[in-house]
Amino acid sequence: MIFVAFLIYIGAHRKVFALLDQRSARIQAELDEARRLREEAEKILAAYQSRQREADREAAEIIASAKAEAERHAAEARARLDDYVLRRTKMAETKIAQAEAQALADVRAAAADAAVAAAEKILAQTVKGKIADELIARGIAESANKLKVN
C-alpha cells in the first residue's frame, strides 16, 4: 500500500491516465481511419459495380445490334438468292422457248423440203416434157416459199 501511495504522490497515476488517454486516442484514430478506408472501399466497390453494370448493358446492346445486323444480312442474302433464282429461271425459260421455236422452224423446213421433194418426184413421174419441167420448177418454188414463210 505504501508503494501505491508513493506512486500516487509522485503522480504516476496521471502518467498512466495520460498514457491510457494517448492509447485511447490512437485506437480512436485507427478506428476512424479504418472507418474512412471502409467508406472509401465501399465507394470504389459501388463505382466498379456501376461500371460493371454499364459494361454489361453495352455488351447486351452490342450483341443485340450484331444479331440485328446478321439478320439483316441474311435477309438481304435471301433476297439476292431469290432474285438470282428468278433471273436464272426466266433465262432458262427463254432459252427453252428459243429452242422450241428453232426446233419448230427446223421441222417446218424439213417438212417443206420433204414436200417439195415428194411433189417433184410425183410430178416428174406423171407429167412429161417441157411443160412438165416448167410446172415442176414453178410449183416447187411456190411450195417452198409458202412452207418457209408459214
C-alpha positions as CSV (number, residue, x, y, z in Angstrom):
1,M,0.0,0.0,0.0
2,I,2.8,2.3,0.7
3,F,4.1,1.7,-2.7
4,V,0.7,2.7,-4.2
5,A,0.7,5.8,-2.0
6,F,4.2,6.7,-3.2
7,L,3.1,6.2,-6.8
8,I,0.1,8.5,-6.3
9,Y,2.3,11.0,-4.6
10,I,4.7,11.3,-7.5
11,G,1.8,11.5,-10.0
12,A,2.3,8.1,-11.6
13,H,-1.5,7.8,-11.9
14,R,-1.6,10.9,-14.1
15,K,1.1,9.5,-16.4
16,V,-0.8,6.2,-16.5
17,F,-4.0,8.0,-17.3
18,A,-2.2,10.2,-19.9
19,L,-0.8,7.0,-21.5
20,L,-4.2,5.4,-21.4
21,D,-5.7,8.6,-23.0
22,Q,-3.0,8.6,-25.7
23,R,-3.6,4.9,-26.4
24,S,-7.3,5.5,-26.5
25,A,-6.8,8.4,-28.8
26,R,-4.5,6.3,-31.0
27,I,-7.1,3.5,-31.1
28,Q,-9.8,6.0,-31.9
29,A,-7.7,7.5,-34.7
30,E,-7.1,4.0,-36.1
31,L,-10.8,3.2,-35.9
32,D,-11.6,6.5,-37.6
33,E,-9.0,5.7,-40.3
34,A,-10.4,2.1,-40.7
35,R,-13.9,3.6,-41.0
36,R,-12.7,6.1,-43.6
37,L,-10.9,3.4,-45.5
38,R,-14.0,1.2,-45.4
39,E,-16.2,4.0,-46.7
40,E,-13.7,4.7,-49.4
41,A,-13.6,1.0,-50.3
42,E,-17.4,0.9,-50.4
43,K,-17.4,3.9,-52.8
44,I,-14.8,2.2,-55.0
45,L,-16.8,-1.0,-55.0
46,A,-20.0,0.9,-55.9
47,A,-18.2,2.6,-58.7
48,Y,-16.9,-0.7,-60.0
49,Q,-20.3,-2.3,-59.8
50,S,-21.8,0.6,-61.7
51,R,-19.1,0.3,-64.4
52,Q,-19.8,-3.5,-64.5
53,R,-23.5,-2.9,-65.0
54,E,-22.7,-0.3,-67.7
55,A,-20.3,-2.7,-69.4
56,D,-23.0,-5.5,-69.2
57,R,-25.6,-3.1,-70.7
58,E,-23.2,-2.1,-73.5
59,A,-22.3,-5.7,-74.2
60,A,-26.0,-6.6,-74.4
61,E,-26.6,-3.7,-76.8
62,I,-23.6,-4.8,-79.0
63,I,-24.9,-8.4,-79.1
64,A,-28.4,-7.2,-80.0
65,S,-27.0,-4.9,-82.6
66,A,-24.9,-7.7,-84.1
67,K,-27.9,-10.1,-84.1
68,A,-30.0,-7.5,-85.9
69,E,-27.2,-6.8,-88.4
70,A,-26.7,-10.6,-89.0
71,E,-30.5,-11.0,-89.6
72,R,-30.5,-8.0,-92.0
73,H,-27.6,-9.5,-93.9
74,A,-29.3,-12.9,-94.0
75,A,-32.5,-11.3,-95.3
76,E,-30.5,-9.4,-98.0
77,A,-28.7,-12.6,-99.0
78,R,-32.1,-14.5,-99.2
79,A,-33.5,-11.7,-101.4
80,R,-30.4,-11.7,-103.6
81,L,-30.6,-15.5,-103.9
82,D,-34.4,-15.4,-104.7
83,D,-33.7,-12.7,-107.3
84,Y,-30.8,-14.8,-108.8
85,V,-33.0,-17.9,-109.0
86,L,-35.8,-15.9,-110.6
87,R,-33.5,-14.4,-113.2
88,R,-31.9,-17.8,-113.9
89,T,-35.4,-19.4,-114.2
90,K,-36.5,-16.7,-116.7
91,M,-33.3,-17.1,-118.7
92,A,-33.8,-20.9,-118.8
93,E,-37.4,-20.4,-119.9
94,T,-36.3,-18.0,-122.6
95,K,-33.7,-20.5,-123.9
96,I,-36.3,-23.3,-123.9
97,A,-38.7,-21.1,-125.8
98,Q,-36.0,-20.2,-128.3
99,A,-35.0,-23.9,-128.7
100,E,-38.7,-24.8,-129.2
101,A,-39.1,-22.1,-131.8
102,Q,-35.9,-23.2,-133.6
103,A,-37.0,-26.9,-133.4
104,L,-40.3,-26.0,-134.9
105,A,-38.7,-23.9,-137.7
106,D,-36.3,-26.9,-138.4
107,V,-39.2,-29.3,-138.5
108,R,-41.1,-27.0,-140.9
109,A,-38.1,-26.6,-143.1
110,A,-37.6,-30.3,-143.2
111,A,-41.3,-30.9,-143.9
112,A,-41.1,-28.3,-146.7
113,D,-38.0,-29.9,-148.2
114,A,-39.7,-33.3,-148.0
115,A,-43.0,-32.0,-149.5
116,V,-41.0,-30.3,-152.3
117,A,-39.0,-33.4,-152.9
118,A,-42.2,-35.6,-152.9
119,A,-44.0,-33.2,-155.2
120,E,-41.1,-33.0,-157.5
121,K,-40.9,-36.8,-157.7
122,I,-44.7,-37.2,-158.2
123,L,-44.8,-34.5,-160.9
124,A,-41.7,-35.9,-162.6
125,Q,-43.4,-39.3,-162.9
126,T,-46.8,-38.0,-164.1
127,V,-46.0,-35.0,-166.2
128,K,-43.6,-35.3,-169.1
129,G,-41.9,-32.8,-171.4
130,K,-41.1,-29.1,-171.4
131,I,-44.4,-28.1,-169.8
132,A,-43.8,-30.6,-167.0
133,D,-40.4,-29.2,-166.3
134,E,-41.7,-25.7,-166.2
135,L,-44.7,-26.6,-164.0
136,I,-42.5,-28.5,-161.7
137,A,-40.0,-25.7,-161.3
138,R,-42.7,-23.2,-160.7
139,G,-44.6,-25.4,-158.2
140,I,-41.5,-26.3,-156.3
141,A,-40.6,-22.6,-155.9
142,E,-44.1,-21.6,-154.8
143,S,-44.4,-24.5,-152.4
144,A,-41.0,-23.8,-150.9
145,N,-41.8,-20.1,-150.4
146,K,-45.2,-20.9,-148.9
147,L,-43.9,-23.5,-146.5
148,K,-40.9,-21.5,-145.4
149,V,-43.0,-18.4,-144.7
150,N,-45.6,-20.2,-142.6
